[in-house]
């Protein structure tokens, strides 16, 4: 159940580069990659296959689901906007689930794979790429028995240098880069793991400098940066139950703040979590989350109208929205099932018939 959904990292905090079985040797920390000029974006989709007997593997295919090929072990893949890199968590994918590197950056071009950080110290979840595909935001979850929140945090990988910088310590609840190319980042952060802990939304530069609080109410999290506004959840705590989320909008300067959704939220579920905007900011893809619940919902920003997406009467999991907002990428039939039991498909934003891209796979990510 999803609720709530600056020092350079060196050996002292458990970061390292590894060469692991099945992956080419990692690039050395601090090694500069020659500038090949602005990359040309290629439309692709990344996804995972996994059965009860076979481990999780990350795949890449064309946006139409063709020319699929395996990249390597991993989970929670995140495709870069230029289509040339896929970040993946390596937790639980190796011979030992608690040893080896924690993050892989696979190349979709003939380039070596880079592996980072150490599962003995922290697990890693890729959260967001910057629009220029240079920076990658990472949630670090410490494996320490004590002081877990203080040793966890938000890190940013600079792919041009291989440097990973921890820009915020604590429990991280979402991160997103500004779409206008400044590489500023917005994130939700709480100082502890407690559900009642104060959580707020902050904006900073990718190196952690210039931190500004977007919210101060102690109940704001899960931010997504759109072309005009930042969408985020404002939570209301409920006794003996999960918190209740509704989506709000704020300008980056907080000059304008307004509530967007008013969706009924029953027991044991939290409500809508914003995921991504269309390029014009008029449409928002969200996920309705909670115990045994993960459902794709669409929101029209101007009216606040929220709608549950279904395929043949069944819920699907949200994976992405097209730039024009007309199409939603979804996972069908994969919730609480092995990834290979699912299908990756597209569905119109307003609902309707799905078009299957991948017949066996889930955890889709695209740059469409």
N, C-alpha and C positions, 0 to 999 in steps of 0.2 A: 504494500500500500504506500503510495507516494503522498507525503504530507510536507507542507511547506514547499512539493517537488522542487617592508618589501626588501627581500634579500635574494640574490641570485642563488639558485639551487646548486649546491655542490655536494661533495661526499658527506659533509657534516649533516645534511638533511636528507641523505639517502639517495640523491640523484647520481646517476651514472649512465654511461652508454655501454651497450652490450652487443655482442654478436651471438645470436641464438640459432639453434638448429632450425633449418628451413628458412632463415632470413640471411641476406647478405650482411657483411660487416657494417656496423653502424658508423656514421660519420663522427669524427672526433669533435668534442665540445669546443666551440669557438672557431672551428674551421669555416672560413667564408666560402660560400658557393659562388662561382663566377656569375655575373649578371648576364643572362641570356636575352634580356629585353622583355617587354611586356608579353606574358603568355597569352595565347589565343584560347578562349574558353571552348571546351568541347562538352556537349551535353552527354552526361553519363548517369548511371545509377549504380550505387554500391549496396550490397546486401549480404546477409549471412545465411549459410546453410548449416544445419546441425540436426542429428537424429539422436535417439536414445543410445546409439552405439558409436556414432562418429562425432568427433569434436567439432567445435565451431570454426568455420572457415569464412573468410571475407572474400567476396567476389566483386568483380566490376563488369559492367555490360554497357552497351549503348543505351541511350535514353528510351529506345524502343524495346529493350530487353534482349537484344541480339548480341552476338560475338562475346558471350560471357566467358570469363576466365578467372581462375582462382588467384588471389594475391598472397594468401597465407593465413595463419591462425589469427583469430581475433573475434571481438564482440563489439557491439555498439559503434559500427563504422560511421564516419562523418566525412563526406566528400567535400573537398575544397571547391570554392566557386569557379576556379579555372579548370576544374576537372582533372587536374594532374596529380593530386595527392589524396590519399584516404587515411585518416587517423583511425586507429582502432585500439580498444582496451585489450590487454593480453591477460587479464586476470582469469585464471581457471582454464587457460588454453594450452598450457605447457605440460611437461611431464610431472611437474610439481606445481600446484596452484599458488604456492606462496614463495616461489623462488623465480629468479630471472627478471627480465625487463618488464615494465608495466605498460608501456605504450609503444606501438609501432606506427610509423609513417610510411605507408606503401606508396610507391610511385606507379602511376598508370602509364608512364613512358619508360623506355629502357634506362632506368636509373636505379641505383641501389636503395634498399630499404634501410631506414634509420630506426633504431630502438633506443628508448630512453627510460630513465628512472628505474626503481628497484621495488619489486613486490614485497620484499622483506620489510620495507619501510612504509609504503603507501600503495593503495590501488588508485587508478587514474581513470577518469571519465572525460572523454572529449566533449566539450560543450558548444563551441562556436568557432568558426573561421572568420577572419577579417575579410572584407570584400576583395582586397587585393591578394588574398591567399598567402600573405606573409606571416600573419600571426595566428596562433591557435590557442584558444582558452581551454584550460584544463581544471577539472575539479580533483583535488588531491584529498583522499580520505586516509588518514593515518591508521596504521595497523597497531599502534602502540596501545597497551592496556590502560595506561593513564594519560591524562592530558591530550586525549584524542582530538578534540576540537581545536586546541591551540596549535597542534602539530599538523592539522589539516588546513586547507585553504584553496585559494585561486591562484593558479600559475599561468603564465603566458609563455609559449614557445615561439621564439623568433626563428623561422625556418631558414633565414639567410645566414645565420651564424650558428645555429644549433644550441643557442643559449636558452635556458628555462629560468624564468624569474618568478618567484612567489610575490604577488602584489597585494594579497590580503590573507590574513590568517583567520580561521574560524570555520564554521559550517557554511558552505556555499549553496545558495538556492537560485541557480540559473545565471547565465551570462550571455551577453550579446554585444556585437560591435556596431558602431554607428555606420549606417549605409552610405554616407556621403564621402567616405574615403579618408576621414581624419584618423582612423584607427583608434579612436576613443572607445572605451568599453564600459558597459553598464553591468552591474551584478548585484545579486541579493546576498546578504551576509548576516549571520547571527554569531554571537560570541560563544555559544554553547550548543549542545545537542538537544537540550530540553525543549519540549514543544511550546512551552510558555516563554521561552527566551525571546527577547526583543530582536526583530529582524528588520533591516532596512535596505534600501536600494541606494547604491553609490555609483558615481561616474569617475573614471580616471583615465589617464594616458595608458598605453599598453605596458609601459615600464613601471606603473604604479604611482607615478607622480601626479600632482594636481588633483588629489581626491576631493570630491564634493558630494555631499549627501543630497540625493534627490528627494528622499522621504525622511521624516523624523518621528513617525507615529509608532514605530516599533512593531508594525504589523504588515509590512510590505515586502514582497518577494517575487521571484520568477519573472524578471524583466525581459522584454523583447524590444529592440530598438527598431522603430519604423521610420519612414521618410519624414514624418512630421512630429510624431509622438512616440513616447515610450509606453508600451502596454505592460502592466504588471498586476499581480494579485494583491488585493488587500484582504487580509484574513480577519475573521471574527472567531474567537475561541468559544467552544461550546463545552459545558461540563460533561465529563465522562463520554466524550465523543470526539471525532476528528474535527479540526477547525473547518470553517466554511469560507470558501473563496468566491469573490466576485472580481471582475476585471475592471481596472481603472486605466485612464490615460493621463499622462503628464508630458508637457513639453520639456525638452532637456534643460531649460532654464527654470522650470517649475512655474512659469508665468501663467499657465493654464492647466487645471486639473479637473477631470470629470469622470464620473462613473459611467461604464459602458453597459455592463450586463446586470440582469436581475433574474438569474436562473434558479429555480427551486433546487435545494440541495438537501437530500434526506440523510438519515443516520448512516454512519460508517463511510460516507463519501465526502470529498472535499469540494468538488465543483470543477470549474474550468481553469485550466492552466494555459496561458498563451504560448504559442510555439513559433509562428512566423507570419509576417505580413506579405501581402501582394506588393508589387513595386510601387503602386500609387497610394498605398496605405489604406485603401477603402475596404479591404477584406482581410480578415484575420483567421488563421487556423489555430484551433485550440484542442486540448484533450481534457475530457471529463474524467477525473481520476478518483480513486478510493479503493476500499477493500473489494477485491475480486472485480474491479471495474477499471477499464481503460477504453474510452470511446472517443472517436473523432467527432468534433463539433466545429461548425463554421459560424463566424460572427460577421455581420455587416456593421462596420464601425459607425457609420452615421446614425443608424437607427438602434443599434444594440441588439438587433434580432439574432438570436442564437438558434442553431438548428443541428440536430444530431444526424450524422451521416450513417447510412446503412446500405448494405448490399444484400439483396434478397432477404430483407427483413432482419439481418443480423448486423451487429455493431462491427466496426472496423477500427483499426488503430491509425492515428494520424502520423504521417511521415514527412510531408512537405507540401508546399503550395507553389504553383507556377507563378512566374513573374507577373503575368497578366491577371492572375487570380481566378482564371476560369477552371482550373484543374487542380485536384488534390491527389497527392500520392498517398496510398494507404497500404497497410498490411491486413490481409484477410485471413482469418482462421488461425492466427499464430498466438493469440493471447493465452498465456499459461500452457503453451504447447511447444514442443521442439520447433525450431525455426523452419525446418524442411516440411513441416505440416502446413505451413502457411503459403500464401501467394502474395506477390507484390503486384499492385494494380493501380490504375488511375480512375478517378470518379469525378464527374462534374461538381463544381463548387455547390451548386443548388441541389445536388443529389441526382441519382439516376443509375443507369447501367454502368458496370465497371468494365474496364479493358485490362485484361491480365497481361503483365509484362514478364513476370518470372513465375513459373509454375510451382517451384518449390524453393521458398526462401522467405525471409522476414528481415526486420530491423533496417528497412530501406532508407537510403539517403540519396538525394539527387541535387543537381545544380540547374534544374530546369526553371 
